[in-house]
Amino acid sequence: MNYQPSLNDLKAFACIAARQSFRKAADDLALAPSTLSHVIRSLEENLGVRLFHRTTRSVALTEAGEQLLARLQPLLRDLDFALEEVNSFRSKPSGVLRINTSEIAISMLLDDVVPAFLAQYPEMSLDLVSDGRLVDIVAEGFDAGLRLGESVPQDMIAVRFGGETRFLAVASPDYFDRHKPPQSPDDLKHHHCIRHRMPSGKLYQWEFERHGQEVRVDVPGALTLDHPGMMVKAALAGLGIAYVPLFLVADALDTGRLVNVLDDWCPTIPGLHLYYPGHRHVPKGLRAFIDVMKAHMKKTG
């Protein structure tokens, strides 16, 4: 077969396979979905095989597509490494740094780290993707991820961003004027709790620990939300008890707009960590980002 697909066509195929969505891949590649569909149709026609099973709701690789992806991924990674090695000869890094994290973590980075990084390295671009689910950063083409330490895969190198944190059960003073504060996690079954729906669709069971005793509570509540920031807002409105990270409610606790309960049942956990695979070359841009992040932590203590 004389047909040789272009590198861009193969990258488009790999991106769709990683995102499992033509629309999301089109956004990543800055292409119109119709253009991307045409690219893949042409690729399939020229190869003479179908690479994807497509329905109106899902995209999945065919057996031929899986085999092509398995062969293609190492080649694309080697190409990225080769280009990065050339880039290392530049006096300052350039290119795009892609980081997958949560919306809350992006908000924290935007306060100081991102402005400092872009000012110091004007030839770099940042692509920060917020995602509630924990993704495979290597398979989906990210340089790094930023998550709570307990969520970082064990085979990754992790760099701390900030200190330890805690999840706290909080509600407004008005709510506790109307309801007796819980004295144990089991008491939450008699309260209005603001429940958290996880990206998988499952409801999060609140987790507590004291003196080595771990307790999980499937809390009741008329309100369910999928974003911690909205849960804080609901708690401030007096709608019930929310279970959220300390850094989201520190100001509200200091000003008395929120009150925390079950304090001795809420231990510290590892805070945010930037992580990346240890088996591959670390891009110069990522090293620079880590340096800026460490400088910010040193400055803020």
Number of C-alpha atoms within 10 A of each C-alpha: 5 6 8 9 12 10 10 11 15 18 15 22 23 23 21 24 22 19 17 18 17 23 17 15 22 20 11 15 16 10 14 14 17 11 11 21 16 12 17 20 15 14 21 15 12 14 15 9 13 16 24 22 12 14 8 5 6 11 16 17 18 15 14 13 19 15 12 16 19 12 10 15 17 11 12 15 15 13 12 13 16 12 12 19 15 9 17 14 10 10 7 15 20 18 15 14 18 19 23 28 24 19 17 15 17 18 12 12 16 11 10 13 20 18 12 17 20 15 11 14 16 12 13 18 15 15 13 19 15 16 12 15 12 16 13 14 19 16 13 16 17 18 20 23 25 24 21 19 20 12 13 19 14 9 11 15 15 21 16 20 22 17 13 15 18 17 22 26 26 27 29 24 17 16 21 16 9 9 13 11 18 16 12 13 19 13 13 21 14 13 16 20 25 25 25 23 16 14 14 9 9 9 16 17 14 19 15 22 15 12 8 7 8 10 14 13 15 15 22 15 17 10 14 15 15 16 16 20 16 14 24 25 13 19 25 23 15 18 21 25 31 27 22 20 17 18 15 15 21 12 12 16 16 10 9 12 18 25 23 19 17 16 16 12 21 17 15 14 14 17 19 23 21 22 24 24 18 11 9 11 14 16 21 20 26 18 12 17 22 19 13 19 23 17 14 16 15 10 8 8 8
